[in-house]
Every structure is written in structure tokens, then in C-alpha cells.
Amino acid sequence: MTKPRLTRTEIAGYIGDAFVHGDAGRERGGRMQIGTVAERTALSLRTIRYYEEAGLVAPSARTAGGFRLYTEADCERLQLIKQMKPLGFSLDEMRDLLHVLDQLAAGAEEAPRGALIERLHDFTQSAGERCDRLREQLAAATGFAGMLQQWLKHECLRGSGQ
């Protein structure tokens, strides 16, 4: 005798409505568990935890069981950190920039605001310079790959007797 199949409504009663509707890992109020955040940001769980230990990001809340919960703003922060990484920003520089952005978003007073904007300008300039260096490295790498292709083409032609 086969067991009767459960309906979506019955399943929702057992495992929670969020899972049935494709929002596994998402809590009420838009909070997400670390696995969902990892998928959305293409970062590993280990990397997210490392960034938390380094003071770059913190979960917005925790479940009663101690699981980390993140918001959309936390995902955006992780994306920003991810964008700084290829430019070679150190953890201290990342922490400093995030602090500047947090203070500006919080509406810093006029005097500190000017200093924050100056720091943001410095980071903007540094990011531009780092992008220029990466473009130079990419051009050199592209030239090298092209040279290898030419050597391969030459050797293939030579091997075929042409």
C-alpha cells in the first residue's frame, strides 16, 4: 500500500511556507541565512565568516539557535567587499572605507562630514590608480596570450609541412 502524497499546503505546515515558495534560507522580515547569502554573493561560507571575524560585516541578527541572519544591506556590503578584493585593498583599508561609508550614510555632522568626503575622495583616487595598474597587467597578459597563439600557429603550420 502506498502512502498518500502530501499537498503543498500540508508540506508548508511541516517545513515552513518560505521553503515551498522558493525562499529557502530566508526568514520573515527579509533576513537570510548564511547559505542563501553565500549563493547570492558567490562567496563561500568560510569567506563570509572570515569577513565577520575581520570586522568587515556582521550578521544583522541571529536565530534562537544561533544561526546568522543577514539583510539585503548586508549582501550589498559583502558585494562591496568583494569588489575591493581584486583591487588589492587590505583588510584595514576595507574596514576604513566601510567606516567612512557608514558614517556618511548615518548623516555625519558637517565638520566630520568634510573629512569623510576627503577620505572617500582618497579611496576613489586609489581605486582608479589600482584599476589603471590592472589594465596594464591585463594588456601585458593579453599580449603574452597572443604571442603564444602565434607560436602555436607557427608550430602547427611547420609540422604540417606548409
Secondary structure, 3 states (H helix, E strand, C coil): CCCCCCCHHHHHHHHCHHHHCCCCCECHHHCEEHHHHHHHHCCCHHHHHHHHHCCCCCCCEECCCCCEEECHHHHHHHHHHHHHHHHCCCHHHHHHHHHHHHHHHCCCCHHHHHHHHHHHHHHHHHHHHHHHHHHHHHHHHHHHHHHHHHHHHHHHHHHCCC
